[in-house]
Amino acid sequence: MTDFDTCAVTLHLSAMRQTMAGEGDSQRIAGGLIPGSPGVPAFSLFAPAPSAIPVLIAVPHAGRAYTGSLLERMRNPASAALKLEDRYVDRLAECVARATGATLLVANAPRAMVDLNRAADDVDWEMFGRKDADPGCYSPSRRSRSGLGLIPRRLPGIGELWKRRHEEADLAALIAGVHEPYHVCLAETLAALRERWGAALLLDLHSMPSLVLRGGQPAPEFVLGDRFGASCHGGLVAAAFAFFAETRRPAAHNRPYAGGYVLERHAAPAKGIHALQIEVDRASYLDSHLTELGRGFAQTTALLTDLVRRLAAQVAELAQGSAAGDWAEAAE
C-alpha cells in the first residue's frame, strides 16, 4: 500500500496504542509480526482520530507479503497465490476509506500463510503429520477438511499446495504473531467506534470469481453475507440492497457467501456491533486477465464509496434511535 504504509512494527497491542497516541489527527498503526520477515507487520490499521464515520472496513485476504520460505514450500506459488488472494481488493478499500473517512484494517500476511477468516483451531492436522487432531483442543470444520482451513491445503484446478509437511512450531508462531493480534485489533477498533457512535459496522471486504447466470437473471456483481441474519441489523441489509437496486447493480444475499469466522467472532448486533461480508466480482475492477487493476476500478471504487456513505448514515441513525438497553429489541 502507499498512503496507508506505516513506519514502525509493533508486536503487542500495548505498543500499538502508544503509536496511536502520537499521531495527532490520524492513527497509522502496524501490528503483529510475520514470522520469517523481520520488520514486516502482519497488518496495518489506518484510523482517523476522531473517527469520521462508524464504519470499519477490514480486508483479511489481500496480503502480499510472501516470505521466501513460504514460496519455496509451495508447489505452484504463482498460480496458487493468485487464486487464494482477494487480488487488489485492498486498493479498493484504501480508496473508499480515504474518500469516506472509514477506518481501515488490511492484512499484509497472505492467505497462503494463514487465513484470518478461519478459527485458530480450524486445522487440517494431516498437513502436520498427524492423523487426528487432539479432540480436547481442535475440531476441524468442513472447510478445513475440504482444503481451506486455517492454512489452505488444496485448491480446485491446482490440487495440493505444499511440497512437504508443516511444522507445529510454525503454526504456533503464525497464530501468536498474525492471527490473534489481527483479531484483537479488530475487536478493539470496533469497540472504540461503538463507544464513540453508539453503534459500529464492520464491512469485511472480499473479492470473488464471476458467478454464473441462473434462471436468466444477471449474475450478481456483489454478494452480501450476514450469516443469514445473525450478524447485522436487517435495516442495514435492506439499505444496502436498496442501494444496489437504485444503481442497477445485481447483488445476492448470503449465497454463495454468507460470511465466515470474522463475522462469527466479531458481530454482536444486540450490543450495537454489526457486520456484513461484501464480495466483489473481480472482473468489475481487474483487467481481463484478473491480475492487474482494470478500467472498472474507478467506477467500482465510486460505487462502494457511495454504499459506505449510505450505510454509515444508517448506522448513525440506528444508534441515535436506540437506547443502550434496547439493542436486543432493535436487533430483532
C-alpha positions in Angstrom: 0.0 0.0 0.0 1.0 3.6 -0.3 -0.5 6.4 1.8 -1.5 3.9 4.4 2.0 2.4 4.9 3.4 2.6 8.5 6.9 3.2 9.6 7.1 1.0 12.7 6.4 -2.6 13.6 4.8 -3.3 16.9 4.4 -6.7 18.4 1.8 -6.1 21.0 -1.4 -4.0 21.2 0.0 -2.0 24.1 2.8 -0.8 21.9 0.2 -0.1 19.1 -1.7 2.1 21.4 1.4 4.2 22.1 1.9 4.6 18.4 -1.8 5.7 18.1 -1.4 8.3 20.8 1.3 10.2 19.0 -0.3 10.5 15.6 -2.4 13.6 16.1 -5.3 13.8 13.7 -4.8 10.3 12.3 -3.6 7.0 13.6 -1.4 4.8 11.5 -0.6 1.5 13.2 1.5 -1.5 12.2 0.6 -4.6 14.3 1.6 -8.2 14.6 4.7 -9.8 13.1 5.1 -12.1 10.1 7.4 -15.0 11.1 10.5 -15.1 8.9 10.1 -11.5 7.9 11.7 -9.2 10.5 10.3 -5.7 10.2 7.2 -6.7 8.2 3.9 -6.1 10.2 1.2 -8.7 9.9 -1.5 -6.0 9.4 -1.9 -2.2 9.0 -4.6 0.0 10.6 -5.5 3.5 9.5 -7.8 5.1 11.9 -8.8 8.8 11.6 -8.9 10.5 15.0 -11.6 11.1 15.9 -13.4 8.7 13.7 -15.4 10.3 10.9 -18.0 7.6 10.4 -18.9 4.5 12.5 -17.6 2.1 9.8 -14.5 -0.2 9.8 -13.5 -1.8 6.5 -11.4 -4.9 7.0 -9.5 -6.7 4.3 -8.2 -10.1 5.5 -7.3 -11.9 2.2 -5.4 -9.4 0.1 -2.0 -9.7 1.8 1.0 -10.0 -0.5 4.0 -10.1 2.0 5.2 -13.5 0.8 8.3 -14.8 2.6 11.0 -16.7 0.6 10.4 -19.8 2.8 6.7 -19.7 2.1 7.2 -19.5 -1.7 9.8 -22.2 -1.6 7.4 -24.6 0.2 4.6 -24.1 -2.4 4.2 -26.3 -5.4 2.9 -23.7 -7.7 3.4 -20.4 -5.9 2.4 -18.0 -8.7 -0.9 -19.6 -9.7 -1.8 -20.7 -6.1 -1.2 -17.3 -4.6 -3.2 -15.6 -7.3 -6.2 -17.9 -6.7 -6.0 -17.6 -2.9 -5.7 -13.8 -2.9 -8.6 -11.3 -3.0 -6.5 -9.7 -5.7 -6.0 -5.9 -5.0 -9.3 -5.6 -3.1 -7.2 -3.7 -0.6 -6.7 -1.0 -3.2 -10.4 -0.6 -3.5 -10.7 -0.4 0.3 -7.9 2.1 0.5 -9.6 4.5 -1.9 -13.0 4.1 -0.3 -11.6 4.7 3.2 -9.8 7.8 2.1 -13.0 9.2 0.4 -15.3 8.4 3.3 -13.2 8.6 6.4 -13.9 5.0 7.3 -11.4 3.2 9.5 -9.3 0.6 7.5 -7.7 -2.6 8.6 -5.7 -4.5 6.0 -3.8 -7.8 6.5 -0.3 -7.9 5.0 0.2 -11.5 5.7 -1.0 -13.6 2.7 -3.9 -16.0 2.9 -1.5 -18.8 1.8 0.4 -18.3 5.1 -2.7 -18.1 7.4 -6.4 -17.5 6.7 -7.7 -14.8 9.0 -11.3 -15.7 8.2 -10.8 -19.1 9.9 -10.8 -20.0 13.6 -7.4 -20.7 15.1 -8.3 -24.3 15.7 -9.6 -25.0 12.2 -6.6 -27.0 11.2 -6.1 -30.0 8.9 -3.6 -31.9 11.1 -2.6 -34.3 8.3 -0.6 -31.3 7.0 1.5 -31.7 10.2 1.9 -35.4 10.1 -1.0 -36.2 12.5 -3.8 -38.5 11.6 -6.2 -36.9 14.0 -6.4 -33.6 15.9 -6.3 -33.6 19.7 -10.1 -33.8 20.4 -9.6 -31.7 23.6 -8.2 -28.7 21.6 -9.3 -28.9 18.0 -12.4 -29.5 16.0 -11.7 -29.0 12.2 -14.6 -27.7 10.2 -15.9 -28.8 6.8 -13.9 -26.1 5.2 -10.7 -27.4 6.8 -11.5 -31.0 5.6 -12.1 -29.7 2.1 -8.7 -28.0 2.0 -9.5 -24.4 3.0 -8.7 -24.3 6.7 -6.5 -22.0 8.8 -3.7 -22.9 6.5 -5.0 -23.7 3.0 -4.1 -27.2 1.7 -5.5 -27.6 -1.7 -7.3 -25.7 -4.5 -9.6 -26.8 -7.3 -7.6 -27.0 -10.6 -4.3 -26.9 -8.7 -4.5 -29.7 -6.1 -2.1 -29.9 -3.2 -0.4 -26.6 -2.5 2.6 -27.8 -0.5 5.7 -29.8 -1.2 6.1 -31.1 2.4 4.5 -31.2 5.8 4.3 -28.1 8.0 5.8 -27.8 11.5 3.6 -27.3 14.5 6.0 -24.7 15.9 5.5 -22.6 12.7 1.7 -22.8 13.2 2.0 -21.6 16.8 4.1 -18.6 15.6 1.5 -17.7 13.0 -1.3 -17.8 15.5 0.6 -15.7 18.0 2.2 -13.3 15.5 -0.6 -12.8 12.9 -3.9 -14.4 13.7 -4.6 -13.4 17.3 -3.2 -9.8 17.1 -5.3 -9.1 14.0 -8.5 -10.2 15.7 -7.7 -8.4 18.9 -7.0 -5.2 16.9 -10.3 -5.7 15.0 -12.3 -6.2 18.2 -10.7 -3.2 20.0 -11.3 -1.0 16.9 -14.9 -1.9 16.7 -15.4 -1.3 20.4 -13.9 2.1 20.1 -16.2 3.0 17.2 -19.2 1.8 19.1 -18.1 3.8 22.1 -18.0 7.0 20.1 -21.1 6.5 17.9 -23.3 4.1 19.9 -23.1 1.5 17.1 -20.5 0.3 14.7 -20.5 -1.5 11.3 -17.8 -3.9 10.1 -17.6 -4.4 6.4 -15.4 -7.4 5.7 -14.3 -6.9 2.1 -13.5 -9.8 -0.2 -13.4 -10.5 -4.0 -14.9 -13.4 -5.8 -14.7 -15.0 -9.2 -17.5 -14.2 -11.6 -20.7 -16.1 -10.8 -22.7 -17.9 -13.4 -26.1 -16.8 -14.7 -29.1 -18.6 -13.1 -32.6 -18.7 -14.4 -32.0 -16.0 -16.9 -31.1 -13.4 -14.2 -27.9 -11.4 -14.4 -25.0 -12.9 -12.4 -24.5 -11.0 -9.1 -21.6 -8.5 -9.1 -21.8 -8.3 -5.3 -22.8 -10.8 -2.6 -23.7 -9.6 0.9 -23.4 -12.0 3.7 -24.9 -11.5 7.2 -24.8 -15.1 8.4 -28.4 -15.4 7.4 -29.5 -12.5 9.6 -27.3 -13.3 12.6 -24.6 -10.6 12.1 -26.3 -7.4 11.1 -29.5 -5.4 11.7 -32.0 -6.0 9.0 -32.4 -2.3 8.3 -28.7 -2.1 7.2 -29.0 -5.1 4.9 -32.2 -3.6 3.4 -30.4 -0.2 2.9 -27.6 -2.0 1.1 -29.9 -3.9 -1.3 -31.9 -0.7 -1.9 -28.7 1.0 -2.9 -27.8 -1.8 -5.4 -31.3 -1.7 -6.8 -31.1 2.1 -7.3 -27.7 1.8 -9.1 -28.9 -1.2 -11.1 -26.1 -3.5 -9.9 -27.1 -7.1 -9.4 -26.5 -8.4 -5.9 -27.2 -11.6 -4.0 -27.8 -12.3 -0.3 -25.8 -15.0 1.6 -25.5 -17.3 -1.4 -23.0 -18.5 -2.2 -21.1 -16.5 0.5 -22.8 -15.9 3.9 -19.7 -14.8 5.9 -17.1 -16.7 7.9 -15.2 -16.7 11.1 -14.7 -12.9 11.1 -18.4 -12.3 11.3 -18.9 -15.2 13.7 -16.3 -13.8 16.1 -16.9 -10.1 15.9 -20.6 -9.4 15.1 -22.8 -8.6 18.1 -25.9 -6.8 16.8 -27.6 -6.9 20.2 -24.7 -4.9 21.5 -24.5 -2.5 18.6 -21.8 -4.1 16.6 -23.0 -5.1 13.1 -21.1 -6.9 10.4 -21.5 -7.6 6.7 -19.3 -9.5 4.4 -19.1 -7.9 0.9 -17.9 -10.0 -2.0 -17.0 -8.0 -5.2 -16.7 -9.6 -8.6 -13.0 -9.4 -9.6 -14.0 -8.7 -13.2 -15.6 -5.4 -12.1 -12.3 -3.8 -11.1 -9.4 -6.0 -12.5 -8.2 -6.4 -16.1 -9.3 -9.2 -18.4 -6.5 -11.5 -17.0 -7.7 -10.8 -13.4 -4.1 -9.9 -12.4 -3.9 -6.1 -12.5 -6.3 -3.2 -11.9 -8.6 -2.6 -14.9 -10.8 0.1 -16.4 -13.6 -0.6 -14.0 -11.6 0.2 -10.9 -12.6 3.8 -10.6 -16.3 3.1 -11.2 -16.3 0.3 -8.6 -14.5 2.5 -6.1 -17.1 5.2 -6.6 -19.9 2.7 -6.2 -18.5 1.3 -2.9 -17.8 4.8 -1.7 -21.5 5.8 -2.1 -22.5 2.5 -0.4 -20.3 3.1 2.6 -21.7 6.6 3.0 -25.3 5.3 2.8 -24.6 2.6 5.4 -22.7 5.0 7.7 -25.7 7.3 7.8 -27.9 4.3 8.6 -25.7 3.1 11.4 -25.6 6.6 13.0 -29.4 6.8 12.7 -29.8 3.4 14.2 -27.6 4.3 17.1 -29.4 7.6 17.8 -32.8 5.8 17.7 -31.8 3.1 20.1 -31.1 3.5 23.8 -28.3 1.5 25.3 -30.6 -1.1 26.8 -32.7 -1.5 23.7 -30.1 -3.2 21.4 -31.7 -6.7 21.8 -35.1 -5.3 20.7 -33.5 -3.3 17.8 -31.6 -6.3 16.6 -34.9 -8.1 16.0 
